[in-house]
Amino acid sequence: MEIKVFSRDIEKALRNLKKKLQVDGLFGELKKRRFYEKPSVKKKTKQLEAEKRRRKLLKRSRASGSGPRS
């Protein structure tokens, strides 16, 4: 990853770097890998996250579909 610094504006370059790393998902990955997670725990976490996403989508679809009808 490359960040160009113009006119010695280091603060702006650091903000751009942080933004790119966040979009890339590096901070989340670092947080996940901070401690070792057993495969069984990984599997359980993955299932819980999938269930959470499914419920969220279901809730959104119900909310958007239940408006006043003409």
C-alpha angles and dihedrals in degrees: 000000000000130000120187119216115213123197092351093292097154095164093058091047091052091050090051091049092050091048092050092048091049092050089048090055096237096135093053091048091051090050091051094048097044091099130023113263119202115237091245091053090046090053092049092048091049091051092049092050091049091050090049091051091047092051091047092052091046091051091049093049091050092048094050093045097049101071129123110291125215 
